[in-house]
Amino acid sequence: RPSSPSGSLIASRAKQSARQAMAKFGEGDERWIVRDREDGTNVNSWHWTNKDMTRTGIDSLKRALSELAPTDELPDAPAAAHVRTRLEDVTVDGSVEALNRKGRQFLIYELEIHAKWVATVELVSEAGGAEAGAAAGEDDEALARRLQAEEDVRAGELSGTIAVPEWTHDEEDCAPLDFTVTRTKPFGDGVNADAVRVCARRLVERAVIGALT
């Protein structure tokens, strides 16, 4: 059915008005920001921005890991003692980048971590020497047993390596850790080296995961 003259006229005038309302290039309303801002301002942090944070991120992580010194009680020791662990020679490789989009910040990282760990056994408290034992009514045999037990506790050391082969921002949990024992300095007869190793592994892995997450 042919359109009515009045309908065609209305449509024609609507198209003409639309063309007149549209801005020509360079003649738009100043409120329309259709060109790059001369001052380079990223209004409301709307556009993607990125900043390399590798050096700062790696230095902070190395410092945090190097300062770890977790301890725990050593079971079945001849004297009240605990295992103390620490990390040495920490190395971190990879990249860290801070991203910003629409006012939201994201940290993107891919890192590989290696360190040496050391575990020693320390007395929780020392009762003192022969004078202290005599003052407490300790006979010679009891004093000798106690001093030997304390010496057994202090004697040894375990060490090894720990590695995080891949730690990335898109993993909810820390990647599995590689834990090895590379050196054992013998403890006294009263200290179970396997118990020290188990305790050291638990302490080191828990501390590293806590630092990363």
C-alpha positions as CSV (number, residue, x, y, z in Angstrom):
1,R,0.0,0.0,0.0
2,P,1.5,3.4,-1.0
3,S,2.5,5.6,2.0
4,S,0.5,8.7,2.6
5,P,2.0,12.0,1.6
6,S,1.8,13.2,5.2
7,G,3.8,10.1,6.4
8,S,6.6,10.7,3.8
9,L,6.9,14.3,4.7
10,I,7.2,13.6,8.4
11,A,9.9,11.0,7.7
12,S,11.8,13.3,5.5
13,R,11.8,16.1,8.0
14,A,12.9,13.7,10.8
15,K,15.9,12.7,8.7
16,Q,16.8,16.3,7.9
17,S,16.6,17.2,11.6
18,A,18.8,14.3,12.6
19,R,21.5,15.3,10.0
20,Q,21.4,18.9,11.4
21,A,21.8,17.6,15.0
22,M,24.7,15.4,14.2
23,A,28.1,17.0,14.8
24,K,30.6,17.3,12.0
25,F,34.2,16.3,12.7
26,G,35.8,19.0,14.9
27,E,32.5,20.9,15.4
28,G,30.9,18.8,18.2
29,D,29.8,19.9,21.6
30,E,32.8,20.6,23.8
31,R,31.4,18.2,26.3
32,W,32.0,15.4,23.9
33,I,35.5,14.3,24.4
34,V,36.2,12.7,21.0
35,R,39.9,13.4,20.9
36,D,42.9,12.7,23.1
37,R,43.2,15.0,26.1
38,E,46.1,17.4,25.7
39,D,47.0,17.0,29.4
40,G,47.1,13.2,29.1
41,T,44.6,12.8,32.0
42,N,43.1,9.3,32.4
43,V,39.7,10.5,33.8
44,N,38.5,8.4,36.7
45,S,41.2,5.8,35.8
46,W,38.8,4.6,33.0
47,H,41.5,3.4,30.6
48,W,43.9,0.5,31.0
49,T,47.2,1.6,32.6
50,N,50.1,-0.6,33.6
51,K,53.2,-0.2,35.7
52,D,56.2,-2.5,36.0
53,M,56.6,-3.4,39.7
54,T,59.1,-6.2,39.2
55,R,62.0,-4.8,41.2
56,T,59.8,-3.5,44.1
57,G,57.7,-6.7,44.2
58,I,60.7,-9.1,44.2
59,D,62.7,-7.1,46.8
60,S,59.7,-7.0,49.1
61,L,59.1,-10.7,48.7
62,K,62.7,-11.6,49.3
63,R,62.8,-9.5,52.4
64,A,59.6,-11.1,53.8
65,L,60.9,-14.6,53.2
66,S,64.4,-13.8,54.6
67,E,62.8,-12.5,57.9
68,L,60.9,-15.8,58.5
69,A,62.0,-17.7,61.6
70,P,59.1,-20.0,62.6
71,T,59.5,-22.3,65.6
72,D,57.7,-25.2,67.2
73,E,58.0,-27.7,70.0
74,L,60.2,-30.7,69.3
75,P,58.3,-33.8,70.5
76,D,60.1,-36.5,72.5
77,A,63.2,-34.5,73.0
78,P,65.4,-35.3,76.0
79,A,65.0,-31.8,77.3
80,A,62.3,-29.1,76.7
81,A,63.3,-27.9,73.2
82,H,61.9,-26.5,70.0
83,V,62.9,-26.5,66.4
84,R,63.8,-23.1,64.9
85,T,64.0,-22.6,61.1
86,R,65.1,-19.8,58.8
87,L,65.6,-19.2,55.1
88,E,68.8,-18.1,53.5
89,D,70.0,-17.3,50.0
90,V,66.5,-16.4,48.8
91,T,66.2,-15.9,45.0
92,V,63.1,-14.7,43.2
93,D,62.8,-14.5,39.4
94,G,59.9,-13.4,37.2
95,S,57.8,-10.4,36.7
96,V,55.3,-8.3,38.6
97,E,52.9,-5.7,37.0
98,A,50.3,-3.4,38.5
99,L,47.2,-2.9,36.2
100,N,44.5,-0.3,36.6
101,R,41.1,-0.3,34.8
102,K,38.0,1.6,35.6
103,G,39.4,2.5,39.0
104,R,40.1,-1.1,39.9
105,Q,43.6,-2.3,40.5
106,F,45.1,-5.7,39.7
107,L,48.4,-7.3,40.4
108,I,49.7,-9.6,37.7
109,Y,52.8,-11.8,38.6
110,E,54.6,-14.9,37.5
111,L,57.4,-15.8,39.9
112,E,59.8,-18.6,40.7
113,I,61.3,-18.9,44.2
114,H,64.3,-20.8,45.6
115,A,65.8,-20.7,49.0
116,K,68.0,-22.6,51.4
117,W,66.4,-23.6,54.8
118,V,68.2,-24.3,58.0
119,A,66.7,-26.0,61.1
120,T,68.3,-26.1,64.5
121,V,67.1,-27.4,67.9
122,E,67.2,-25.0,70.8
123,L,66.4,-25.4,74.5
124,V,63.2,-23.6,75.6
125,S,65.0,-22.7,78.8
126,E,68.2,-23.7,80.3
127,A,68.2,-24.8,84.0
128,G,71.8,-23.6,84.5
129,G,75.0,-25.3,85.4
130,A,76.2,-27.3,88.4
131,E,75.7,-24.4,90.8
132,A,72.0,-24.0,89.8
133,G,71.5,-27.8,90.0
134,A,73.0,-27.9,93.5
135,A,70.8,-25.1,94.6
136,A,67.8,-27.0,93.4
137,G,68.8,-30.1,95.3
138,E,70.0,-31.9,92.1
139,D,72.5,-34.8,92.8
140,D,75.5,-35.4,90.6
141,E,73.9,-38.2,88.6
142,A,70.8,-36.1,87.9
143,L,72.9,-33.1,87.0
144,A,75.0,-35.2,84.6
145,R,71.9,-36.6,82.8
146,R,70.4,-33.1,82.4
147,L,73.6,-31.5,81.1
148,Q,74.0,-34.4,78.6
149,A,70.4,-34.0,77.5
150,E,70.9,-30.3,76.9
151,E,74.1,-31.0,75.0
152,D,72.3,-33.6,72.8
153,V,69.6,-31.0,72.0
154,R,72.1,-28.3,70.9
155,A,74.4,-30.5,68.8
156,G,72.9,-30.9,65.4
157,E,71.5,-29.1,62.4
158,L,69.5,-29.9,59.3
159,S,69.5,-27.9,56.1
160,G,68.2,-28.2,52.6
161,T,66.4,-26.4,49.8
162,I,62.8,-25.3,49.1
163,A,61.4,-24.1,45.8
164,V,58.2,-22.8,44.4
165,P,58.6,-23.6,40.6
166,E,55.7,-21.4,39.6
167,W,53.6,-18.9,41.5
168,T,51.1,-16.9,39.5
169,H,48.3,-14.4,40.1
170,D,45.6,-16.7,38.7
171,E,46.1,-19.5,41.2
172,E,43.9,-19.5,44.3
173,D,46.4,-21.6,46.2
174,C,50.1,-21.6,46.2
175,A,51.7,-24.1,43.9
176,P,53.2,-27.3,45.4
177,L,56.6,-26.8,47.0
178,D,59.7,-28.8,46.4
179,F,61.3,-29.6,49.8
180,T,64.6,-31.4,50.0
181,V,67.2,-32.2,52.7
182,T,70.7,-31.8,51.5
183,R,72.8,-31.8,54.7
184,T,72.6,-33.3,58.2
185,K,74.9,-32.4,61.1
186,P,74.3,-35.2,63.6
187,F,72.3,-34.5,66.7
188,G,73.0,-36.1,70.1
189,D,71.7,-39.6,70.9
190,G,68.6,-38.2,72.5
191,V,67.3,-36.3,69.4
192,N,65.4,-38.0,66.6
193,A,66.6,-36.4,63.4
194,D,63.5,-37.6,61.5
195,A,61.3,-35.8,64.0
196,V,63.4,-32.6,63.4
197,R,63.0,-33.0,59.7
198,V,59.2,-33.5,59.8
199,C,58.9,-30.5,62.1
200,A,61.2,-28.4,59.9
201,R,59.3,-29.2,56.8
202,R,55.9,-28.3,58.3
203,L,57.3,-25.0,59.7
204,V,59.0,-24.0,56.5
205,E,56.2,-24.9,54.1
206,R,53.6,-23.3,56.3
207,A,55.6,-20.1,56.6
208,V,56.4,-19.8,52.9
209,I,52.8,-20.4,51.9
210,G,51.6,-17.8,54.5
211,A,54.1,-15.3,53.1
212,L,52.9,-15.8,49.5
213,T,49.2,-15.9,50.2
